[in-house]
Amino acid sequence: MKYIAPVWLPGGNLQTIWPALCARRVFGLRPAYQRERWTTPDADFVDVDWLDTAPQAAQTLLVLFHGLEGSSRSHYAEAFADFARERGMAYAVPHFRGCSGELNRGPRAYHSGDYEEIGWILQRMRQRHTGPIIAVGISLGGNALLRWAQEMGAVAAQAVSAVAAVCSPIDLAAGGRAIGRGFNRWVYTRMFLNTMKPKAMQKLAQHPGLFDGKALMAARDLYEFDNVFTAPLHGFKNTEDYWARGSAKPHLHRIRIPALVVNARNDPFVPASCLPKPSEVGSCVTLWQPKHGGHVGFAQGPLPGHVRTMPDAVGGWLAQHVH
């Protein structure tokens, strides 16, 4: 991916914040979705938003897994919807539990290594769609998607033709340290905790005794939040165990389907120093590491800019591997 940031948008933080808030997301009409609710094996639910064009059985289906606290209305999700519409693809955004606007029933939430949930969703997609399927994960969703591909090995090809991860924290410990310091802590950590804490407390009201509410409300960064909530609720001993077992970077050599891993080298959340080198990945993995782009930014064009450049490049790469 050849990406050069516009001169009016310097630095990783501006390249992260401006595209999410101000840049154009689509070249056509804002996407309209139709929502389906799927019952999960543990009697909970997952909400899936489908681009409102009725999918044809033979056409390619593009599935997007959103990032932390994201949804089908995130800037990147709408931009990928615009790409899919333009290319004649069906398009679906499954929501991780708690991200569709309604509190889930069970105690389970979601996390960066959530490959079991990814696997169940893709299996459901495969059962209902006979044409090719390609999948992209953004940030947290990309790390989880890579973990699924790693766990499945060659069997992953039965579900999807190719996968891509965009700006994913594939080294969770390095990303956790980065977002917990300085400007990142003051802006991004605060933004995430402002939505994650109330959701967690709703979950505690729903399931009394699930975790220590006082400790959660005292959490000042994602490390502390994960230690109280995310790790114990999903079978990890603590944050260190979660970050170690959830990270995709150590297992990239295990992937047996075409996989694209895109990381801007000035991403405030994912330090360039932790990004994999070509020698650290298997032959199925392609690395794109442009100097600029921020965290899921990649704005292009004159003010206010647009964010279609990344979906066009990543979606185009995925489309080349459809079989």
N, C-alpha and C positions, 0 to 999 in steps of 0.2 A: 504493500500500500504506500503510494507516494502522496504524502500529505504535507503541505506547507501552510502554516497558519496565516491568516490575513494580517497585514501590518497593524491594523487597528485593534488586534486582539492578542496582545503579548502575554506570555507567562501561563503556567499550568493552571493557576487558580482562576484567572479570567476565562481561560479556554474551557474550564469546567462549569463555571457558574453562568456565564452569559448564554451559552447554547441551551442550557436547561430552562432558562427563564425567558429569554428574549428572541432567540433565533426562529426563523420559519422552520416548521417541522415537515410540511407537505407542499408538494407542487400542485396537487389537486384539491378536492374537497377534504375537510377533516373527516377521518374515518368514522363510520358508524358501525357499531358492533351488535351482534346478537349473543346473548349470554346463555350458556348451558350450565347446569349444576350436575356434577358427577358425584355419586356416592362412593366413598373410599372403602377399602376393605375393613377399616376400623370404625365404620359407621359414622364417619364425619363427611365432609364435602369439600370439593374443589370446584371453583367457578372458572369456566373457560369462556373467553370472549372470542367470537369468530367475526372476521371481517364480513360485512353483510352480503357480499356477493356469494351466492350459493356455490359451494365447491363442487366441481365436477370430479367424478371418480378417478379419471385418468390424469388430472392435472397435478402439478407438484404442490405439496402442502409445506408451507414454511411455519415452523413452530418457534415462538420466542419465549424464553424464560427470563423474567425481569430481574432486576437487581434488588438490593436491600430496600424495603419499603416502597418498591415500585409497583406499577400496575399497567394495564393496557393503555392508560392515558399518560404514561411517562413520555417525554419527548422522543426518546429513541424508539419506543413501541409504535408511536404514531408515524414516525419516519419510515420504519420497516413496513408498516401497513401500507403506506403510500408506494413504497418500492414493490411490494407484492401485487398490489392492484395494477400498477403499471406493467408488470411482467406477466399478468394473467395467472398468478398463483393464488391458491387458497391460503389463508393466514389465520393462525390461532395464537392467543396469549392465555395460557393457563396461569392462574394466580396461586402463588404460594399461600398457605393457610394464614388467614388474618389480613390479607392484602387486597381483598376484593370489595371491601367496604362493609363486610358483615363479620361479626365475631364467630369463629368456628366453635363447634360443640365440644371437641375433645381437648385434652391437655396439650397435645402436640402443636408445635408452631412450625418453623422452618429454619434452616441453617445453611451455611456455605458448602457443607459436604453432603447435602441431602440427596444422595444419588438414588436412594430407595424410592423417594417420591417422584423423581425424574423418570425412573424406570417404569413405575406404574402408569404415569401419564403417557409416556411414549408407547407403551403397550396398548393402552386404550386408543390412542391415535391410530396405531397400526391396524387394530381390529376394525375400525370404522372407515379407514381411508385406503383404497386399493392402489392409488398412484404413489409416486415417489414422495418421500418425506425428508426434509432437511431441517436442522435445528440450530438455533443461535441462542447463546446465553449471554446476558449482559451482567458484568460485574459479578456479584454473588451467584447469579443464575448460571453464568459461564463456568465458574469453578465447579459448581455442582454437576453441570452437564459433562465436563471433562472427567470428573470422578466417576460418573456413570459409564462413560466410554472406556475408562481404564478398568473398571470392575468387570465389564461385559466382554472385553477383548473382541475376538472375531465375531461373536454372537451379536454384537451391536449392529452389524450390517443387516440383520433381519428386521430391524426397526427403522433405521435411518440410513441414508446414503452418505451423509457427511455432517459434521458439526463444526461450529465456530464459537469461540469465547472472546468477548470484547471487553478490554479493560478489567479483567478478572484478577482478584487478589489470590493468585495461585500459590503464593507463599503467605499464608494467613498471619503468621507471627510477624513478618516484616510489615505487612499491611496494617496490622493492629497497632504496632508500635508507631507507624507513620501517622495514622489518623488520631492518635492519642497525644500528639505533641503540638505546641505552638498554635499557629493560625488554624491548622486542621482541627485541633481540639476545640478551639473557641467557636469555629463556624460549623464544620461538618458533623463533629461528634454531637454538638448541641442540637443540631437539626434532626439527626437520627433519633437521639434519645427522647426528643420532644414528642415523637409519635410512638416509639417503641415502649416507653414506660407506661403510658396510659393503657395501651393494649395489654401489656403484661398484667397490670393491676385488674383489668377486666377479667382476664383469665384466672387470676387468683380469687376474685369474687365468685366466679363460676365453679372453681374447684378449690375450696378452702384447704389451706395447708400445703398447697402445691410447691410453694417456695417461701422464702423469708421476704415479706413485703417491705419491711423497714430497710433491709439491706439493699433491695432493688432500688428503692427511691433514693438511697444514698449513693448509688453508683454514679461516678463522674465520667466514666469513659466506657468504651465497648468491652474492654477487658473485664471490668468489674460487672457489667451487665451480663456478659456471657458466663461469668463464673457463678452468678446467682440463678440465671434463667436458662440461657440457651444450652449450656453444656449439660447440666443435670437432667433437664427435660428430654434430652435426646440421646441419653446413654453414654455420655462422656464423664470422666472423673472431674474435670475442671477445665478452665480455659486453655491451659497448655495442652492437655490431651485432645481437646476439640480442635485447636489450631493445627496440631501435628497430624492428626488422623484425617482432618478435613481438607488439607492442602493438596492441590492437584500437581504441583510442581515435581515432587519426587517420583511420580508415577507416569510421566508423559511418555516414557519409552514403552509402556504397556498398551498404548492405543493402537488399534488395528483397522481403523477406518480413517478416511481423510479428515483431518482436524486442523483448523486454523486457529492460532492463538495470537490475538492482536493486543498490544500494549503500547500506549504512548510513553515515551521515556521521560516525559515531564508530568506524568500523572501524580497528583498530590497524594493519592491513596496507595499507590503501588510503586515503591522506589525502583529506579532503574537498576540499582545494584543487585536486586533480588531476581531480576528477570532471567529466564533460562537462555543458555547459549545453544546454538545448533547441535553441538556435540552432546548435549544433555537430553535430547529428545529423540524419539524413534523416527523411522523413515516416513511414517504416515502423518507426521506433524509438520505444519508449515508455520514459521514465526514471522510476524510482521511487527516491527518495533520502530515506528516513526519517531522522530525527535519531538514533535509537537502533537497536540490534540487534547491534552488534559485528561480528565476522567469522563469518558463517554461524551466528549465534546465534538471535536473535528468540524467546527463551523467553517463555512466557506462562503465566498462571494462578498459583495459590498454590504455595508450596514443595512439591516440588522443581521445579515448572514442567514444561512440555512444549514440544516444538519442532515441533508440527504447524501452527502459525500461518503460517509462511512457505511450506511446501509447499501448504497450502490456497489461499493467495493466488496464488502463482505458478502452481501447477497449474491453478487455476481460470481464470486469465488465458489460459493456453495452450489449455485446453479450449474457450474461447470462439472461438478461431481455427481450430478443426478444420473442414476442408472435404473 
